[in-house]
Amino acid sequence: MTAKDVDPAFHGLSHKPGLEVWRLEQDGVVPVPKADHGKFYTRDIYIVLKTSGSKAAGGVAHAVHYWLGKGTTPEDAARAALKALDLDIAVGGKSTQHRERQGHESPLFLSYFRPCIIPVAGEKGQADPASAEPSLYQVKGRRFLHVRQVPFARSSLNHSDVFVLHAPTKLFQFNAANCSKQDRVRATDATLLLKQQSPNGSMPVAVIDDGKADDASSSEFWDLFGGFAPIAKKGASEDDVEAKAVPPTLYLVSASGLQEQAKAPLKKNMLEGGKCYLLDTGPSLFVWFGKIATVPDKRAACVAAEAYLSSASKPPCVQVTRMSERAETVAFKAAFAEWPLAPVMGGGEGGASKLKAMLRQSGMVDKAVARGSSGAAAAAEAPPPPLADVAGEMKVWRLNGSNKTAVPAEEVGRFHSGDCYIIQYTFTRDRKYEYVVFLWVGRDSTQEERTSALAAATRAADALRGNATLVRVVQGKEPEQLISLFKTNLFFLKGGNSASYKADATAADNTYDPAGVALFRVRARGAASTGGSGAGLFKAVQMDPVAKSLNSEDCFVLQTPTSSFLWLGNGSSAADKDAAAAAAEIIKPGALVKQVAEGKETSVFWQHVGSKGEYPAAREGKEVARDGRMYQVTGTANAFKVLEVPNYSQEDLISEDVMLVDAHTEVFVWAGVNAPDKEKKDALDYALRYLEQVAAAEGRSRDTTVVRVVEGYEPPMFTALFPHWDHAASAALADPYERKLALLQGRALELSDTAKRRLAALSHQSPSATSSSSTPHSSSTPHSPHSKPPLSLTISPALIKGLAGRTAVGPTGLSPGPSPSTQRAAAMAALTGTLKGEPRMAHSASVTAPHSEVEPLKLSKSGSVSGSVPEGGSEDDNSEDEVDGKKSGARAGAGGGGAASGASGAPIGEEAVEGATYAFDRLIVDSRNPIRGIDTARRESYLSDADFRRIFGYDKSKFYALPKWKQDQRKRALGLF
């Protein structure tokens, strides 16, 4: 049997992402119009195909579901199972097939039909029930609603569930006394759907609270039931029966029926590729098709599974899943004691399958749910979302056990691999301080130091009014959101200051010696290399001085006692070559710089790196973000479980829960404001424990960046994981139930003045607010004479000067601010302060250290050249006071934030001329010499094509083809929004 032999309705499938639904009739299947998707009749059967992914994104995945109404006979169920197999054949035989029983649908299936499915009594084509007859629905579920119609009788009600009564002229939502707040919140979705389905979508709604019968609506509600009377504490139904777990039992499906093969423990080698098997675990039943099994054998297995359900008297809640060899689901693999985890080859469930199998095998997974996609991964060429969308202030501390010492301004941007650092970023929104706290962990730091550093960073974040985002970053995994905070060159040096590092007898003494031999890999930062911020700056990482540290796509500076070598890989970029030349002068100023092209090395060069040897021809592969996977987390840090939420949305971030979102390059853990205190306290530990399982299952690094997020203070790097983000939906602004109730009743939601101001600030940061936070401030806390002096390493004074080139922080993320050309000029101006003249090359050099005629930067005592937020946002300032508007305004004026003004206060600048183009630094929001009269919503359109391509990294046509939210995100990052 081939795809041509299946039902004609399955011919010509588009394989495009989306949903297709068919209804099973006597003579075949009939397509269901999109307008009727989600409308299921209780005596009908439906076949559903969900297609996700694309060939360009790594592969297309298909999930086939067959939905059985309660009126389905066993014979019709077997027929539906065969039709689902036909659809699998039509899409290539690699789909996963799911049996969905009315009232017991899987979360994956329900996620296709948000907010819920409300089954319609009868079958398609029958007359709808008389509208004069009230309908009573029982609603259950925290995230995915199960709505079932129950007899219209007082005896159907109870004190535990939410019910919706659809009367002829009115809807009533009955909130039982013992139902949870989240039950009420989600039940309003079902009530709202019924309202929308009513004539004109305007049926009035009344909410009845159990135990309150003293108002007109309550009286009206109980009168429909013949008057008020006691109801049951908890309802009982066959739908509430759960299947008990049994030891996994494997059956071979043959012509003679089912033959038991083995009981737990099961091994993968028990499965033969030419046969079909049935696996029973109690709550789940699996059908496995061997790769070379025949279609008749597969059809026999489908029928046998349906017969087994009837003969074994299985409850309707049992989930049936069918799959082919090499496309096994996580739950199926988890039933085997031995299942080798093969390397990820792309397509299908891939590494996610292995991950969830490992989680389940370790007892962490509560319930396996098939793969879903959020569609949240950004395009590869798009810049990462910013840390925040307003300007801020940065402070840096070096840790030594539980003690932290402020890093002097001139040393900000210098990190040692044996140490850990705390970087606190403070910004204002709605005249209140918000915070992001980074913990940077050196790759050579001791486990003792890492443990104490994590505790110190957690304490620091928790002390900041409970709204701080906490980010754990391990050396080499720094996200752009952290790198872009530093408006100076970055040096990552070997060695450390912490007591535990120095006491570690197993660690080799490889501390950076400015008079010795050292090898640095140098890469350009920002616009020069990736289209981001930090143009003209670089990142230098000290490597082991051996040949295998080299890379054909990179540039290196080899420092020797008397001179420096500038090694240029054949595949390196012009920006990296410029950056390496600049770094060579900072590392060893005034020394002879010998340029060496790859393949032209002298024996002297090889002597300094030990000997000539092999090295990589390309850079290490860069991890890219993937579609996120969301999990609900419960339990404690030492014994917790995760439950995946397929096809997630912002609605799934429930205020009472702690959620985990894995975006591959980062793992986020989100704590709802009403989550249990213990779970909120353990949130970061959840993520770290989860990463341990990921590392074991996927081979991913345990050093993946971990971000702890607090509800109501989600940074853009987190909200970008969601297709749509509504700041107004946060429980930190308004009660979720009150918000849903207002929507249901068609009235405006009453917000407090504080909530209104914050919502306005979150929805759109005005230019004036941005510029008012542009006052000079220190990027690190000055060293106090009463505090313990910071431990320090011997280092070249010129290197310190180079690091101090620009230590203040402008707007965060891919920040607005000076144009790439002026940023580069400023960085080079700082560089010229350490140079006596042009760099001297031993040979005729094609690369020279860039320089500028701009005056060197004059650092204030704090080491800051530009600022950000009003004073008072320090770690020790934990008051709830709002920022003093009068003082803030004075500081803004002194700092020159906002548009430049003349003596009269009138803006300096010329009126825009139609069709003209202008320089980037005259178009940004906080320009000192702005162009007046432009369309501020389209600042980028006034750039010339060449400038646009240089600044954005691609041309205008490609930019305007992006979704609006991505355009705004990119413009905000560059200061054009």
Secondary structure as UniProt FT lines:
FT   HELIX           3..5
FT   HELIX           8..10
FT   TURN            11..12
FT   STRAND          18..25
FT   TURN            26..27
FT   STRAND          28..31
FT   HELIX           34..36
FT   TURN            37..38
FT   TURN            42..43
FT   STRAND          45..54
FT   TURN            55..58
FT   STRAND          59..68
FT   TURN            70..71
FT   HELIX           74..90
FT   TURN            91..92
FT   STRAND          96..101
FT   TURN            102..103
FT   HELIX           107..110
FT   TURN            111..112
FT   TURN            124..125
FT   TURN            131..132
FT   STRAND          135..140
FT   STRAND          146..150
FT   HELIX           154..156
FT   STRAND          162..166
FT   STRAND          171..175
FT   TURN            177..178
FT   HELIX           181..197
FT   HELIX           199..201
FT   STRAND          205..209
FT   TURN            210..211
FT   HELIX           216..224
FT   TURN            225..226
FT   HELIX           238..240
FT   STRAND          249..254
FT   TURN            255..256
FT   STRAND          257..263
FT   HELIX           268..270
FT   TURN            273..274
FT   STRAND          276..280
FT   STRAND          284..289
FT   TURN            291..292
FT   HELIX           295..311
FT   TURN            312..313
FT   TURN            316..317
FT   STRAND          319..324
FT   TURN            325..326
FT   HELIX           330..334
FT   TURN            348..349
FT   HELIX           350..361
FT   TURN            362..363
FT   STRAND          365..367
FT   TURN            380..381
FT   STRAND          391..400
FT   TURN            401..402
FT   STRAND          403..406
FT   HELIX           409..411
FT   TURN            412..413
FT   STRAND          414..416
FT   TURN            417..418
FT   STRAND          420..429
FT   TURN            430..431
FT   STRAND          432..441
FT   TURN            443..444
FT   HELIX           447..462
FT   TURN            465..466
FT   STRAND          469..474
FT   TURN            475..476
FT   HELIX           480..483
FT   TURN            484..485
FT   STRAND          490..493
FT   HELIX           499..503
FT   TURN            505..506
FT   TURN            514..515
FT   STRAND          518..524
FT   HELIX           526..528
FT   TURN            529..530
FT   TURN            535..536
FT   STRAND          538..543
FT   HELIX           547..549
FT   TURN            552..553
FT   STRAND          555..559
FT   STRAND          563..568
FT   TURN            570..571
FT   HELIX           574..587
FT   TURN            589..590
FT   STRAND          592..597
FT   TURN            598..599
FT   HELIX           603..608
FT   STRAND          629..635
FT   STRAND          640..645
FT   TURN            646..647
FT   HELIX           650..652
FT   TURN            655..656
FT   STRAND          658..662
FT   STRAND          666..671
FT   TURN            673..674
FT   HELIX           677..681
FT   HELIX           683..698
FT   TURN            702..703
FT   STRAND          705..710
FT   TURN            711..712
FT   HELIX           716..719
FT   TURN            720..721
FT   HELIX           727..729
FT   TURN            731..733
FT   HELIX           736..744
FT   TURN            745..746
FT   HELIX           753..763
FT   HELIX           767..772
FT   TURN            785..786
FT   HELIX           797..803
FT   TURN            804..805
FT   HELIX           820..832
FT   TURN            833..834
FT   TURN            861..862
FT   TURN            871..872
FT   TURN            875..876
FT   HELIX           885..895
FT   TURN            903..904
FT   TURN            914..915
FT   HELIX           920..922
FT   TURN            925..926
FT   HELIX           936..942
FT   HELIX           945..952
FT   HELIX           956..960
FT   HELIX           964..974
//
